[in-house]
């Protein structure tokens, strides 16, 4: 006898589609009896309906942080469909320990890696979130530059006189977890995230892209922080080396559906981020996966 399965989704339902296709086989051990989403605009709902699978929406927002209240309604829907097994196909909501225990051994996560998604394509937008400073990367070079400048770490920072040089260089690293999770959850339009750490743009962005794709970055749009302008001038650092060593003012890159840029930007801004549209995904040109257009504004 086939097991009765419900798939829970919040977005495109890529893994759900694979399960639906697999379930068409006569010897598949399960029957998909419901697709349930916490978002009415989840694209996966249309895919499920097109395959003749009943869909249900249980919106998250009315429940706010009341996870238990949400789960009461979800449990009722599962019982109505006599569900025996739950598959989480990119379901962006945390469950309480009680719900997990109730479904212990009968709930599978078939979406262990949310990002990068498998549908990054030419034309997707590249958005940058501003950094707070050096972010603890490239400090071997930073120390050498400070030594050669003949400035003490306790001296006023030349690029920010209200701070000491050490205070400016050690500004706390900005954390993007909450804002990125919110953008993923509320838009379903984030396809990839690249944390700009050691290796800068050049080494970090390609890690989230398929091998046949790259990005074109308009350097004039990159909001270079004063600390990087000073380091570049004081250390005589070439532009390409700067981009491969430091974040230059952008600590996180998001690959976003082109048509959702405005919505994603609005969510990030509301979360306190400073956002810059930097470019787009392009076809890779040989080994050059990050193509820079124009030049950084390094004038102090």
Residue, then its C-alpha position, 0 to 999 in steps of 0.5 A: x500500500x502506498x504511503x500518503x504524502x504531503x509536501x510543504x513548500x514556501x517557494x518555487x517547489x523545485x524539489x517538489x516537482x522532482x517528487x511529483x515526477x517520481x510519483x508517476x511511476x507505478x512502483x513508487x511507494x508513495x502517493x502525493x495527496x497534498x501540497x501545502x504552502x505558507x505563502x499564497x504566492x508560492x510558484x510551486x502551488x501552480x505546478x502542483x495544481x497543474x499536476x492535479x494535486x490538491x493545494x492548500x495555503x496556510x498563511x504564516x503572517x496572521x500567526x506572527x511568532x505564534x508557531x504553535x497556533x500555525x501548527x494547529x491549523x497545519x495539523x488539522x489540514x494534514x489529518x483531513x488528508x490522512x497524511x502519513x509522511x511529510x516532505x519539506x520541499x523548501x518550507x521556510x518556517x521553523x517548527x516547534x519541538x512538539x510538532x517535530x516530535x509528533x512527526x518524528x520518523x515521518x518527516x523528511x527534509x528534501x531541501x537541505x541546501x536552500x541556496x544557491x538555487x539551481x535556476x540562476x540564469x543570465x539576466x538575474x540581478x546582482x545586489x550588494x549590501x553595504x559593509x561596516x568596514x574591513x570585516x577582518x579580512x586582509x589584515x596582513x596587508x592592513x598592518x603593513x600599510x599602517x606601519x609604512x604610514x608612520x601612524x600609530x594605531x591610537x592616532x586619529x584615522x585620516x579618513x575618519x578623524x572622530x575615530x582612532x585608526x585602530x577603532x576604524x580598522x576594527x569596526x565590528x563586522x556587519x552580520x546579514x543573517x536576519x536580513x537575508x533570511x527575511x528576504x528569502x522568506x518574504x520574496x522567494x526571489x533570492x537565488x544565491x548569496x555570496x559573503x565577501x570575505x578574503x578573496x573579495x569579489x573576484x574569488x567569492x562570487x563565482x562560488x555560488x554560480x554555475x560554471x558556465x555563468x559569471x557576473x558583470x559588475x559596474x564599479x561606479x555603483x560600488x559605494x567604496x568606504x573611506x577606509x578602503x580609499x585610504x588603504x588604496x592610496x596609502x598602500x599604492x594598491x591597484x584596483x584589481x588587487x583591491x577588489x581581490x583583497x577587500x570587500x571595498x564597501x560591500x559585505x554581501x552579494x545577493x543574486x536575485x530574480x530581475x523582476x523582483x529587484x524592487x521588492x527585494x531591495x525594499x525588504x533589505x532596506x526595511x531591515x536596515x541594510x544599505x543596498x546597491x544594484x551592482x550588475x547582472x549575471x552574464x555568460x562566463x568568458x573563459x576563466x574570467x567569472x567576474x567582469x568589472x566595468x568602469x572603475x572604482x571611485x577612489x577619490x578622497 
